[in-house]
Amino acid sequence: MARKKEADYTVIDEATGQTAIGGAVTNLWNIFLRIVAVFAASGLSVIGAGAVVGINTVTAVTMAGLLGVATVVERLARSFLDDGKLSAEEINAAFAKVDKQAQ
């Protein structure tokens, strides 16, 4: 049975020497999936807290998820404004802001 090849989408930006995740489509797909994960992680962390305070669970999850997503999108936008590019380091730094367990 044939084995799948592992695809390596990392490339080196010739202008800056920084590692990029891949082409534009790969970057967009990666960012989209990570934003969905931020929404889920942020939203699920407040399910119990909303019930204790008396806020509807759906409202609490939505508000927490959107706050996490807004934080990431703002950091990505600020990084993009600097030079018109998003490096892998900039993308990872934006998502590390909302990941409490990231070092």
C-alpha positions in Angstrom: 0.0 0.0 0.0 1.3 3.4 -1.0 2.3 5.8 1.8 1.3 9.4 1.8 4.0 11.9 1.4 4.3 14.5 4.1 3.9 17.9 2.5 6.2 20.6 3.7 4.7 24.0 2.9 7.4 26.0 4.6 9.4 28.4 2.4 12.1 31.0 3.1 11.2 34.6 2.2 14.1 35.8 0.1 13.7 39.4 1.1 13.6 38.9 4.9 15.1 35.5 5.4 12.1 34.5 7.6 10.3 31.2 7.4 6.9 31.4 5.8 4.2 28.7 6.1 3.6 28.5 2.4 1.7 30.2 -0.3 -1.2 32.6 0.2 -3.8 29.9 0.0 -2.0 27.7 2.5 -1.6 30.7 4.9 -5.2 31.7 4.6 -6.4 28.1 5.3 -4.0 27.7 8.2 -5.2 31.1 9.7 -8.9 30.2 9.2 -8.6 26.9 10.9 -6.6 28.4 13.8 -9.2 31.1 14.2 -12.0 28.5 14.4 -9.9 26.7 17.1 -9.5 30.0 19.0 -13.3 30.5 18.9 -13.9 27.0 20.2 -11.3 27.1 22.9 -12.3 30.6 24.1 -16.0 29.8 23.9 -15.9 26.5 25.7 -13.9 27.8 28.5 -16.8 30.0 29.8 -19.7 27.6 29.6 -19.9 27.1 33.4 -19.1 30.7 34.2 -22.0 32.0 32.2 -24.4 29.8 34.0 -23.2 30.9 37.4 -23.7 34.6 36.6 -27.0 34.0 34.9 -26.0 34.7 31.3 -27.5 32.5 28.6 -24.9 29.8 27.7 -25.1 30.6 23.9 -24.5 34.3 24.6 -21.5 33.6 26.9 -19.9 31.2 24.4 -20.4 33.6 21.5 -19.0 36.6 23.4 -16.0 34.7 24.6 -15.3 33.2 21.2 -15.6 36.5 19.4 -13.4 38.2 21.9 -10.6 35.6 21.3 -11.1 35.9 17.5 -11.0 39.7 17.6 -7.7 39.6 19.6 -6.1 37.4 17.0 -7.4 39.3 14.0 -6.2 42.6 15.5 -2.7 41.2 16.0 -2.6 39.8 12.5 -3.7 43.1 11.1 -1.1 45.0 13.0 1.6 42.6 11.9 0.4 42.9 8.2 0.4 46.7 8.4 4.1 46.7 9.3 5.4 45.4 6.1 2.5 44.0 4.0 3.5 40.4 4.8 2.8 37.8 7.5 5.7 35.6 8.4 5.2 32.3 10.3 6.6 34.0 13.4 4.1 36.8 13.2 1.2 34.4 12.7 2.3 32.2 15.6 2.8 35.3 17.8 -0.7 36.5 17.1 -2.2 33.1 18.1 0.1 32.8 21.2 -1.6 35.9 22.6 -4.9 34.0 23.2 -3.3 30.6 24.0 -2.8 30.7 27.8 -0.5 27.6 27.7 1.9 29.0 25.0 5.3 30.0 26.4 
